[in-house]
Amino acid sequence: MEIIENENLCIIAPLCGNINDYESSRIIKQILNDNRSVALDLSYVHDCTIDFIESLKTICLKKKIGIFNIPSDLFVLFNVMNIDKIANIFVSQIDFEENARQIINRRFKIIQT
């Protein structure tokens, strides 16, 4: 796990391809111990367990975090699990640092009258 820190931000980048229970607990512990703005860089991650997603949902209710560089497979999963409603999802690190251009899934529906 790589951690990039400055005065206001902390970016956590898991370096493993699969986030299992052990990696999930390490990431969550790091997020909880930091009182700055925290983001996850998922550029190296290809797969994750349901425990990671459930832990992420729980931690997002306590602390607002950002997530960026999400692979397409995980992005679909995050949208289905409504992670986009409780965490800030960005395309890149620059968007997170500027807190701009957040990805939001609106789920519009056509209503027939």
Secondary structure by P-SEA (a helix, b strand, c coil): ccccccccbbbbbbccccccaaaaaaaaaaaaacccbbbbbccccccccaaaaaaaaaaaaabbbbbccccaaaaaaaaaacccccbbbbccaaaaaaccccccccbbbbbcc
